[in-house]
Amino acid sequence: MKTRQLNPKLAAILDRIGEQFAENGKSADARERFSQENCELLKSEKVFSALVPEECGGGGYAFREICEFLGALAARHPSTALSCSMHQHIVAANRYNARHGRPGQALLEKVAASELVLVSTGAGDWLASNGSLEKVEGGFVLNAVKHFASGSPAGDVLVTSAPWQDPDAGWQVLHFPVSLRGEGVSVLDNWHPLGMRGSGSNSVKIENAFVPEASIVVRRPRGDFHMIWSVVLPVALPLIMSVYCGVAREAAARARERCRTSPDPVTPYLLGEMENALTAAELAVESMIMLTDEFRFEANLETVNEVVKRKTIAAEACKLTTAKALEACGGPGFMRGNGIESLFRDVMASHFHPIQEKRQHLFTGSLAMGQQPPGQAF
C-alpha cells in the first residue's frame, strides 16, 4: 500500500526541518530527554496551530493531512511526533466540538494566537481520574500527580481532570485546564522508559493549585463511560496510530535496504511477513482516518467501537512489522547503529494508549452482547 503524497506545504516543512529534526531527536534519545529543540522547530513552522481552522487563526489543514504529516515526522523522530500527536488530538477534539455547536472555539483561537502547546493527561486519568479537589470560594484547590503527560517539558497548558465528591450528585470527575507555568505546578524528571524515550511523558505534580469554577468544562459521573470519550477517541487514535504506522513504515524501509543483497534463503519469507503486517497496519490506520470523516462522524458508542477495534489491529500490525524488520536483518538489526532496534522499542508503546487490547476486547464484546461498556473495568 503506497502512502499518499503529503500536502505540499506540509511536505515543504518536512524538507526544511527534517534533517535537523532527526539529529536533535537522536541526541535527545541518547540522553533520555525531551527535545526542546524539536519543539521549537515545530513552533517556528506553526505546526501546533496547523489543525486549527483558518477562521480561528490557524493553518486550517485537514485532519487527514495532519495524520499523514505525523506519520512522516515519525520517520525522523518518533518521540517528538508522538508528543505532537497528543497536542493535536486536543486541538482536534475542540475543532469537532466547535463544528458541532459546542464550546471549543475559544481554545482554538488561543492556540493559534500564541502557538500554545497543549498537554493531555487523559490516558493516565481515563474514566476514574486521580488526585483531589477541595471546594473553596470561587473554585477548587487541586492536588495531584498526573502521569504520562507527553510533551510536558515544553507544554503551556495541562488539559486534565480530577475527582470530586459532589454533596448532591456523588462522585464526579471535573475536566479543566491548568497552566504548566502556574504556581504549585512542576514537571518531574521521571520518564525513563523502554521506548519513546524523548516524548517527554513525564509526570506533572500539582500542589495546592487554584482551579476557578469558570474553568470547569465538563462534569461527568466518575468511572462511567461518558460522551466526552465519544469525541476524544475517534480523533485521538488515528493521530496517535499514524505515528506508530510511520515508525513501522520506516523500519520496513530500513530492512528492505539492508536485506536487498542478503544471501540467506529465509530472508524473503521474513520480509514477506513484514510487508503483510505493514499493509495491515496501513489499512487499519487509513480506515480510522476515514471513520473520522473530517470531523463529520457521529460521536457515539458505535463510532468508538469501530475506532478502538482498528487501534488494536493497527498496534499489533505495527509491532509485528518492526519485529520482522529487525529479525530479517539478523544480528545487525539488533545493533543500535542500524536504527531498527530503537524503532522496535518505540513501537512497543503503541499498546499502552487507550483502549489497551484486552480492555478493547471487553468493550467490543460487551457491545456485541447488547450491553453497555463496563465502566472502570476497561
C-alpha positions as CSV (number, residue, x, y, z in Angstrom):
1,M,0.0,0.0,0.0
2,K,1.6,3.3,-1.1
3,T,1.2,6.3,1.2
4,R,-0.5,9.4,-0.1
5,Q,1.6,12.4,-1.1
6,L,1.8,15.0,1.8
7,N,0.1,18.3,1.4
8,P,2.8,20.3,-0.5
9,K,3.0,22.9,2.3
10,L,3.5,20.3,4.9
11,A,6.0,18.5,2.7
12,A,7.9,21.7,2.5
13,I,8.0,22.0,6.3
14,L,9.4,18.5,6.5
15,D,12.0,19.3,3.9
16,R,13.1,22.4,5.9
17,I,13.3,20.8,9.3
18,G,13.6,17.1,8.6
19,E,17.4,16.6,8.8
20,Q,17.9,18.8,11.9
21,F,14.8,17.3,13.5
22,A,16.3,13.8,13.2
23,E,19.7,14.9,14.6
24,N,18.0,16.6,17.5
25,G,15.9,13.6,18.2
26,K,18.9,11.2,18.1
27,S,20.7,13.4,20.6
28,A,17.7,13.6,22.9
29,D,17.1,9.9,22.9
30,A,20.7,9.2,23.8
31,R,20.3,11.4,26.9
32,E,16.7,10.2,27.6
33,R,15.3,13.7,27.5
34,F,12.7,15.7,25.6
35,S,13.9,17.5,22.5
36,Q,13.1,21.1,23.3
37,E,14.9,22.0,20.1
38,N,12.5,19.9,18.0
39,C,9.6,21.6,19.8
40,E,11.0,25.0,18.8
41,L,11.3,23.8,15.2
42,L,7.6,22.8,15.1
43,K,6.6,26.1,16.7
44,S,8.6,28.1,14.1
45,E,6.7,26.3,11.4
46,K,3.3,26.8,13.2
47,V,2.7,23.1,13.4
48,F,0.9,23.3,16.8
49,S,-1.8,25.5,15.2
50,A,-1.8,23.6,11.9
51,L,-5.1,21.8,12.7
52,V,-6.8,25.0,14.0
53,P,-9.3,26.3,11.4
54,E,-8.3,29.3,9.4
55,E,-11.2,31.4,10.7
56,C,-9.7,30.8,14.2
57,G,-6.2,31.9,13.1
58,G,-4.7,28.5,12.4
59,G,-3.4,26.6,9.4
60,G,-6.7,25.1,8.5
61,Y,-5.2,21.8,7.4
62,A,-7.4,18.7,7.1
63,F,-7.4,16.0,9.7
64,R,-6.1,13.5,7.2
65,E,-3.3,15.9,6.2
66,I,-2.1,16.2,9.8
67,C,-2.3,12.4,10.3
68,E,-0.1,11.9,7.2
69,F,2.3,14.6,8.3
70,L,2.7,13.0,11.8
71,G,3.5,9.6,10.1
72,A,6.2,11.2,8.0
73,L,7.5,13.1,11.0
74,A,7.8,9.9,13.0
75,A,10.3,8.6,10.5
76,R,12.6,11.4,11.6
77,H,12.0,11.2,15.3
78,P,9.1,9.1,16.7
79,S,9.2,10.6,20.2
80,T,8.6,14.2,19.1
81,A,6.0,13.1,16.6
82,L,4.1,11.2,19.4
83,S,4.2,14.2,21.8
84,C,3.0,16.4,18.9
85,S,0.1,14.0,18.2
86,M,-1.0,14.3,21.8
87,H,-1.3,18.0,21.4
88,Q,-3.1,17.6,18.1
89,H,-5.7,15.4,19.5
90,I,-6.8,18.0,22.0
91,V,-7.0,20.5,19.1
92,A,-8.9,18.0,17.1
93,A,-11.5,17.4,19.8
94,N,-12.1,21.1,20.2
95,R,-12.4,21.5,16.5
96,Y,-15.0,18.8,16.4
97,N,-16.9,20.5,19.3
98,A,-16.8,23.9,17.7
99,R,-18.0,22.4,14.4
100,H,-20.9,20.8,16.2
101,G,-22.1,23.8,18.2
102,R,-20.3,23.1,21.5
103,P,-17.5,25.0,23.3
104,G,-14.1,24.7,21.6
105,Q,-13.6,27.8,19.5
106,A,-12.0,29.9,22.4
107,L,-9.3,27.3,23.0
108,L,-8.6,27.0,19.2
109,E,-8.1,30.8,19.0
110,K,-5.7,30.8,22.0
111,V,-3.6,28.0,20.4
112,A,-3.4,29.9,17.1
113,A,-2.7,33.3,18.8
114,S,0.3,32.0,20.8
115,E,1.2,28.7,19.3
116,L,0.4,27.1,22.6
117,V,1.5,23.6,23.4
118,L,-1.3,21.5,25.0
119,V,-0.6,18.5,27.2
120,S,-3.1,15.8,27.9
121,T,-3.4,13.5,31.0
122,G,-6.4,11.6,29.5
123,A,-4.5,8.3,29.1
124,G,-3.4,8.2,32.7
125,D,-6.6,9.6,34.1
126,W,-9.1,7.7,31.9
127,L,-12.5,7.1,33.5
128,A,-11.8,7.5,37.2
129,S,-9.1,10.2,37.2
130,N,-6.9,10.8,40.2
131,G,-6.0,13.5,42.6
132,S,-8.1,15.5,45.0
133,L,-10.2,18.6,44.7
134,E,-11.2,20.8,47.7
135,K,-14.1,23.2,47.2
136,V,-13.2,26.8,48.1
137,E,-14.7,30.1,47.3
138,G,-14.8,30.6,43.6
139,G,-13.4,27.2,42.6
140,F,-11.3,24.3,43.9
141,V,-7.9,23.6,45.2
142,L,-6.2,20.8,43.3
143,N,-3.6,18.3,44.5
144,A,-2.5,15.5,42.1
145,V,0.4,13.8,40.3
146,K,-0.5,13.3,36.7
147,H,1.3,10.6,34.8
148,F,2.2,10.2,31.1
149,A,1.9,13.9,30.3
150,S,3.6,13.7,26.9
151,G,5.3,16.9,25.9
152,S,5.1,18.4,29.4
153,P,8.7,19.8,29.5
154,A,7.7,22.2,26.7
155,G,4.0,22.5,27.5
156,D,2.0,25.6,28.2
157,V,-1.4,24.2,29.3
158,L,-2.2,20.9,31.0
159,V,-5.6,19.6,29.9
160,T,-6.5,17.4,32.9
161,S,-9.2,16.3,35.3
162,A,-9.7,15.2,38.9
163,P,-12.4,13.5,41.0
164,W,-14.7,15.4,43.4
165,Q,-17.4,14.2,45.6
166,D,-20.4,16.4,44.9
167,P,-22.6,16.6,48.0
168,D,-25.7,16.1,45.9
169,A,-24.6,14.2,42.8
170,G,-21.9,12.0,44.4
171,W,-18.5,11.3,42.9
172,Q,-17.9,13.3,39.7
173,V,-14.9,13.9,37.5
174,L,-14.3,17.5,36.6
175,H,-12.3,18.5,33.5
176,F,-10.3,21.7,33.3
177,P,-7.1,23.3,32.1
178,V,-4.1,24.1,34.3
179,S,-1.2,26.3,33.4
180,L,2.0,24.3,33.4
181,R,3.8,27.5,34.4
182,G,1.4,28.3,37.3
183,E,2.2,28.3,41.0
184,G,2.4,24.8,42.5
185,V,2.9,23.0,39.1
186,S,6.1,21.2,38.4
187,V,7.2,18.7,35.8
188,L,9.0,15.7,37.4
189,D,12.1,14.2,35.9
190,N,10.8,10.6,35.9
191,W,10.4,9.5,32.3
192,H,12.9,6.6,31.7
193,P,11.0,4.1,29.5
194,L,11.9,1.2,27.2
195,G,11.0,3.2,24.1
196,M,9.7,6.7,23.1
197,R,12.5,8.0,25.4
198,G,12.3,11.5,24.1
199,S,8.5,12.0,24.2
200,G,8.7,14.0,27.5
201,S,5.9,11.9,29.0
202,N,6.9,12.9,32.5
203,S,4.6,13.1,35.5
204,V,3.3,16.5,36.5
205,K,3.0,17.3,40.2
206,I,0.3,19.8,41.2
207,E,0.3,21.2,44.7
208,N,-2.5,23.4,46.0
209,A,-3.2,24.9,42.6
210,F,-6.4,27.0,42.3
211,V,-8.9,25.9,39.7
212,P,-11.5,28.6,39.1
213,E,-15.1,27.4,38.9
214,A,-15.4,29.1,35.5
215,S,-12.7,26.9,34.0
216,I,-14.6,23.6,34.5
217,V,-15.5,22.5,31.0
218,V,-17.0,19.0,31.7
219,R,-18.6,17.3,34.7
220,R,-19.3,13.6,34.5
221,P,-20.0,10.7,36.8
222,R,-16.8,9.0,38.0
223,G,-15.9,5.7,36.5
224,D,-18.6,5.6,33.8
225,F,-18.1,5.9,30.0
226,H,-19.1,9.4,29.0
227,M,-19.9,11.2,25.8
228,I,-16.6,13.1,26.1
229,W,-14.7,9.9,25.0
230,S,-17.0,9.5,22.0
231,V,-15.4,12.7,20.8
232,V,-11.9,12.2,22.0
233,L,-11.2,8.6,21.0
234,P,-12.3,8.9,17.3
235,V,-9.9,11.9,16.7
236,A,-7.1,10.9,19.1
237,L,-6.5,7.3,18.0
238,P,-6.0,8.0,14.2
239,L,-3.5,10.8,15.0
240,I,-1.6,8.6,17.5
241,M,-1.6,5.5,15.4
242,S,-0.4,7.5,12.4
243,V,2.8,8.0,14.3
244,Y,3.2,4.3,15.0
245,C,2.4,3.4,11.4
246,G,5.1,5.9,10.4
247,V,7.6,4.1,12.7
248,A,6.7,0.7,11.2
249,R,7.0,2.1,7.7
250,E,10.5,3.5,8.4
251,A,11.6,0.1,10.0
252,A,10.4,-1.7,6.9
253,A,12.2,0.7,4.6
254,R,15.5,0.2,6.5
255,A,15.1,-3.6,6.5
256,R,14.4,-3.6,2.7
257,E,17.6,-1.6,2.1
258,R,19.7,-3.7,4.4
259,C,18.4,-7.0,3.1
260,R,18.5,-6.2,-0.6
261,T,21.6,-8.4,-1.2
262,S,21.1,-10.9,1.6
263,P,22.2,-14.4,0.6
264,D,20.1,-16.0,3.4
265,P,17.2,-18.0,1.8
266,V,15.0,-17.3,4.8
267,T,15.1,-13.5,4.3
268,P,12.4,-13.2,1.7
269,Y,10.0,-15.1,3.9
270,L,10.7,-12.7,6.8
271,L,10.3,-9.7,4.5
272,G,7.1,-11.1,3.2
273,E,5.7,-11.3,6.7
274,M,6.9,-7.8,7.3
275,E,5.2,-6.5,4.2
276,N,1.9,-8.2,5.1
277,A,2.0,-6.8,8.6
278,L,2.7,-3.3,7.3
279,T,-0.2,-3.5,4.8
280,A,-2.5,-4.5,7.7
281,A,-1.2,-1.5,9.8
282,E,-1.7,1.0,6.9
283,L,-5.2,-0.3,6.1
284,A,-6.3,-0.1,9.7
285,V,-5.0,3.4,10.2
286,E,-6.4,4.5,6.8
287,S,-9.8,3.1,7.9
288,M,-9.6,5.0,11.2
289,I,-8.9,8.3,9.4
290,M,-11.9,7.6,7.1
291,L,-14.2,7.0,10.1
292,T,-13.5,10.5,11.4
293,D,-14.8,11.8,8.1
294,E,-13.1,15.2,8.6
295,F,-15.0,15.9,11.8
296,R,-18.4,14.8,10.4
297,F,-18.5,11.5,12.4
298,E,-21.3,10.7,14.9
299,A,-20.0,10.9,18.4
300,N,-21.5,7.7,19.8
301,L,-20.5,4.2,21.0
302,E,-20.7,2.7,17.5
303,T,-18.1,5.0,16.2
304,V,-15.9,4.5,19.3
305,N,-16.2,0.7,18.9
306,E,-15.1,0.8,15.2
307,V,-12.1,3.0,16.0
308,V,-10.8,1.1,19.0
309,K,-11.0,-2.2,17.1
310,R,-8.9,-0.7,14.4
311,K,-6.5,0.7,17.0
312,T,-5.8,-2.8,18.3
313,I,-5.3,-4.2,14.8
314,A,-3.0,-1.3,13.9
315,A,-0.9,-1.6,17.1
316,E,-0.4,-5.3,16.7
317,A,0.5,-5.0,13.0
318,C,2.9,-2.1,13.7
319,K,4.7,-4.2,16.3
320,L,4.8,-7.2,14.0
321,T,6.2,-5.1,11.1
322,T,9.0,-3.8,13.2
323,A,9.8,-7.1,14.8
324,K,10.0,-8.8,11.4
325,A,12.2,-5.9,10.1
326,L,14.6,-6.5,13.0
327,E,14.5,-10.3,12.5
328,A,15.1,-10.1,8.8
329,C,18.3,-8.0,9.4
330,G,19.7,-10.7,11.6
331,G,22.3,-9.8,14.2
332,P,23.0,-6.4,12.7
333,G,19.3,-5.5,13.2
334,F,19.8,-5.9,16.9
335,M,22.6,-3.4,17.0
336,R,21.9,0.2,17.9
337,G,23.9,1.7,15.0
338,N,21.4,0.5,12.4
339,G,18.5,2.2,13.9
340,I,15.9,-0.6,13.7
341,E,16.2,-1.6,17.4
342,S,15.2,1.9,18.5
343,L,12.2,1.8,16.2
344,F,11.3,-1.6,17.7
345,R,11.4,-0.2,21.2
346,D,9.4,2.9,20.2
347,V,6.6,0.9,18.6
348,M,6.1,-1.2,21.7
349,A,4.5,1.8,23.3
350,S,1.5,1.6,20.9
351,H,-0.1,-1.0,23.3
352,F,-0.5,1.4,26.2
353,H,-2.7,4.0,24.6
354,P,-6.4,3.5,25.5
355,I,-8.1,1.3,25.0
356,Q,-5.5,-1.5,25.5
357,E,-6.1,-4.8,23.7
358,K,-7.8,-6.9,26.4
359,R,-9.9,-3.9,27.6
360,Q,-10.8,-3.3,23.9
361,H,-11.9,-6.9,23.7
362,L,-14.1,-6.4,26.8
363,F,-15.5,-3.2,25.4
364,T,-16.3,-4.6,22.0
365,G,-17.6,-7.9,23.3
366,S,-19.9,-6.2,25.8
367,L,-21.4,-4.1,22.9
368,A,-21.7,-7.3,20.8
369,M,-23.8,-8.8,23.7
370,G,-26.1,-5.7,23.7
371,Q,-24.6,-4.5,27.0
372,Q,-23.2,-1.1,28.0
373,P,-19.4,-0.7,28.4
374,P,-18.4,-1.9,31.8
375,G,-17.1,1.3,33.2
376,Q,-13.8,1.1,35.2
377,A,-13.2,-2.5,34.1
378,F,-11.8,-1.1,30.9
